[in-house]
Amino acid sequence: MRQRADWMVPADDAILEYLADAGEVPPAVIGRNIDSHPNYVGERCRTLAEYGLVDRREDGYYAVTDQGQAYLAGDIDADQFDSE
């Protein structure tokens, strides 16, 4: 079972799960698919990127990282990550 860090919110899991399935997508697309406002999704993506769970591409798209995949698989707890 996944262990969320104190800084995480429930939307973070939905964002990571969507990215794991969809690949590289912008926050607006993620928001439409998880029923969340794109601005909020963008804010959460930036936070997830600070902790290394997602990667922000030059074009504003986001993708889940290997660490993010490991978190989704339950192999590591998110509280093990430090913000950059």
Residue, then its C-alpha position, 0 to 999 in steps of 0.5 A: m500500500r502506498q504511503r503518502a507524505d505529509w505534504m501530499v494531497p489526494a489529488d497527487d495520487a490521481i495525477l500520478e496515476y493519470l500520468a503513469d497511464a497517459g505519458e507526457v501531458p499538460p496540466a489542462v489535460i490532466g485536470r479534465n481527466i481527473d475532474s480537477h481545475p487545471n490551475y490546481v493541477g499545475e500547482r500540484c504538478r510543480t510540487l510533485a516535480e520539486y519532490g522528484l515524482v514527476d518531470r516537467r518538460e520544456d513544453g510545459y508537459y509533465a511525465v511521471t519519473d522512475q521515483g514516481q513509478a516506484y511510489l505508485a507501485g508501493d515500493i517507496d514512501a513519498d516522505q523519503f523524497d526531499s524537495e529541490 
